[in-house]
Amino acid sequence: MMAAARLDTSSTAENYFLPFNHWQRFYSDRMNIDLSVIPLESSVLQSPVFTKQPGSIVYPVETLEKNREVVFSCEAQGSPPPIYRWKLNGTEISPKSGSHYSLSGGNLRISHLNKDQDAGTYQCLASNSFGTIVSREASLTFAYLENFRTHRRSSVSVREGQGVVLLCGSPPHSGDLIFSWIFNEYPTFVKQDTRRFISQETGNLYIAKVEPSDVGNYTCVVTNTVTKTRVQGPPTPLVLRSDGVMGEYEPKIEVQFPEVVHVAKGSTVKLECFALGNPVPSISWRRVDGVPFPRKVDMRKASGVLEIPYFQQEDAGTYECVAENSRGMNTVKGKLSFYAPPHLIEKPQDVQKLIDDSLVWECKATGKPKPSFRWMKNGENLEPAEERIQVGNGALSISRLTLLDTGMYQCVAGNKHGEVYSNAELRVIDFSHNQLRSQTLVKVGGDVLIECKPKMSPWGVISWRKGSEPLQESNSCRYTEVSLLLSMFDGNVDIAGLWVSILENGNLRIWNATKSDASLYTCVARNQFGVASSTGSVMVKEPTIITTLPSTLDVTVGESVVLPCQVSHDPSLELKFTWFFNEQLIHFGSHGGFFEKVGGPVPEELQNGPGFGYVVAFRPHGATGWMQAAVPSAEASRYVFKNESIQPFSPFHVKVGVYNNEGEGPFGPVTTIYSAEEEPGRAPTRVRAKSLSASEIDVSWKALPWNASKKRVLGYELRYWSRSEREDTASVQRTVGNQTSTIIHGVKGSTTYYISVRAYNTAGTGPPSSTVNVTTKKPPPSQPPVKVMWNTSNSKIILNWEQVKALENESEVTGYKVLYKKNRHSRPNVMETNTTSVELALPTDEDYIIQIKPFGEGGEGSSSRQITIPRVPGSGRGGAGILCVNAEVTESPDAMWDCCGTEVQCNLTNKCFHLIEDSVPVKKDFPFAALDVTSFT
């Protein structure tokens, strides 16, 4: 069994070696080093771009008491990560403590909804150092359906043969309604036909010609399509008059559509038309211009409805409804007018300009009516106050650019049917520069490139400082004449022995790093307009070396084995181990935790004579006859049958028999096998990636169907790599079965990752999906809570600690987790708080073991030191206040404290604890100092 271990130290610089057959080329080229062959990692700043915008919400009022909250989604990419704000009806919302507004990332959560205060139009604003962008508008409306306000209705008296209209009079409501009518008793509903019609516009019931069977009680039923609630009106009695039968009369159209109906592009429009008359009129439809209806048009003559789905410009025109019977004809006309919300066809693009340059952005959109345009800058309407800024006909022009013009601009195209937004960044460059990485790691003997990329106009001069001292040219070497030490081993050439090099592009390279190279380095850029600088630190760490490698082992089947992998490394770095089996990455926890190989030829002692061989019998699934093949080798353990007509993954029945010179032996049991399959032929779609924390990414996709081609999908393979890595070195994670989402663990914080998904089966992997990218959240706080103190009060323990402040490159602290348990082997309980104190019940049976962790959107941070709080027998009687402080933060290692008149010495070697109860000090060994609270006042 062969296995291999691979070791990553997430912060260390990598070794880069040149292939052995390239060393001569480097030597003959006078040792000129092409630095482009060395991978570089860069942090790319990015203006905010929305990846998810809020959508309108219709909320059922009836559910307010059950789940009184909604969430508007908003997500944007950017570097630095965007900060979010929200507006309601143009006024900024302040999600403060105690408010019913709260933010989770960019999402706005509204709890304890109030339909009078919270209904309106919402917009999300995303900001970073480049500027602010505003999302599309999203409305929050509340759907409801009240009861009918009338409780009794008068009877309607008609003659037989006469037409009648029964009014519904829908109650107060919000949201779309569906109308139906009950005849006499539920569940007998009125069925619509050529004689009876229910208008979905008014809810009224129309009977073209009353018959004796129509006599009875009619009840209007109204259903809200959003709330799914239903109310019934009071019954309306329909009775026949006794003064004769109504004679025949021409149609009278009672249900007709408006003279002009505005219809949105792509929507479905329904026109209603119904007439009373005797005989019952027939309803027909036509276009006035004589154009025949396309096949998509549905004319339900019996119900008096003309339905036109997916409405387009060519569907606009004048439509006519014709009601006709033997006594005459009547018509009604109406115009369908086409409209379309704005659609951008030309958008402004991000641009960088020098000071005093000019800018012209054009924004074009289609729509009906013709859209109008407005421009926004950093989330606010742009109202030009200077002549050099002009806005007109969708164009924005700015002359004589200044630094104040830098920001995020949005073109907004709108008509009465909606608005669309397009974003673009204007960056006016004078003399700014990208910050150095705050911390760069390199191993002893390694090399590192510190990038300095100033943006200057015109280009100037770059110099460097180490600490507070200038980095002298005499201490550096230009790369045109470099002295190399070539140490050859294993066919590689190691480039070492260099010092410090300031490259022509201004970057700084340190070769063959030593501990003395650890320092602060400052890049200074100068041109005629001024000076700017940026500082970052270089940390030199011991290299990580595998000291004990896995070796070849002979093991017995079923035996457990431990393969060693020991390393030496810098203690300040965290190690990550990766194992491979036969050059394939081991996914621990899958495959049931083990591998299994079975099968083999019949041993010689069971062959019973010479001339031993095998007979392989096989047939396609469903066939009756067997095909046979002889394998005349006692050592054989496999047989391959080839036939080009066999479809991939076709089932076969197979049995294997034996023979020798004496004759044939028995066949083994029949088993089902499958012909080789083809790898999946399609790529997954709808791939989405979302950062959950600094170390986790949630990836989802749409599953591929198992189609008739039998290209099975056994699971999905995710490949992911960071911006600084190549795709062919991507990490791989596999799922099993029809799973359509997974979480990638162990990624780096504040890093952009590229992800593709492909299906796989036993034949291999299919084509990759389109690549998506996601930037992980900032790492969690690295500083643990310090100065943890506790004191008792009656039956409670009160814990306090100092607020943890996140570093610039870390996610903000949003709360703390207090983990407490009663012994070292039990599972901890977890309490979350957004303050720096908690209260716990006083332990009476066992000691408490407590740790405190900060957390933010990047995940959980570093934990405080473990704290043990001793049990307090008889605590129910109530004791004096005790304040316990970590001994390491007391004023002096040998400080003397006065505990109720008793001097107590607490130091790091003789730690103590005094329980002050009934004024009797009780001494215990305990790694904290217990102090009378009064000693701090």
Buried (B, 14 or more C-beta within 10 A) or exposed (E): EEBBBEBBBEBBBEEEBBEEEEBEEBEEEEBEBEEEEEEEBEBEEBBBBBBBBBEEBBBBBBEBEEEBEBBBBBBBBBBBBBBBBBBBEEEEBEBEEEEBBBBEBBBBBBEEBEBEEBBBBBBBBBBBEBBBBBBBBBEBBBBBBBEBEEEEBEEBBBBBBBBBBBBBBBBEBBBEBEBBBBBEEEEEEBEBEBBBBBBBEBBBBBBBBBEEEBBBBBBBBBBBEBBEBEBBBEBBEBEBEEEEEBEEBBBBBBBBBEEEBBBBBEEEBBBBBBBBBBBBBBBBBBBEEEEEBEEEBEBEEBBBBBBBEEBBEEBBEBBBBBBBBEBBBBBBEBBBEBBBBBBBEEBBEBBEBEBEBEBEBBBBBEBBEEBBBBBBBBBEEBEBEEEEBEBEEBBBBBBEBEEEBBBBBBBBBBBEBBBBBBBBBBBBBBBBBBBBBEEBBBBBBBBBBBBBBBBBBEEBEBBBBBEEEEBEEEEBBEBEEBEBEBEEEEEBBBBBBBBBBBBEEBBBBBBBBEEEBBBEBBBBBBBEEEEBBBEBBBBBBBBBEBEEEBEEEEEEEEEEEEBEBEBEBBEEBEEEEEBEEEEEBBEEEEEEEEEEEEEEBBEEEEBEEEEBBBBBBBBBEEEEEBEEEEBEEBEEEEBEEEEEEEEBBBEBBBBBBBBBEEEEBEBEEEEEEBBEBBBBEBBBEEBBBBBBBBBBBBBBBEBBEEEEBBBBBBBBBBBBBBBEBEEEEBBEBBBEEEEBEBEBEEBBBBBBBBBBBBBBBEBEBBEBBEBBEBBBBBBBBEBBBBEBBBBBBEBEBBBBBBEBEBEEBBBEBBEBBBBBBBEEEEEBEEBEBEEBEBEBEBBEEEBBBBBBBBBBBBBBBEBBBEBBBBEBEEBEEEBBBBBBBBBEEBEEEEBEBEBEEEEBEBBEEEBBBBBBBEEEBBEEEBBBBBBBBEEEE
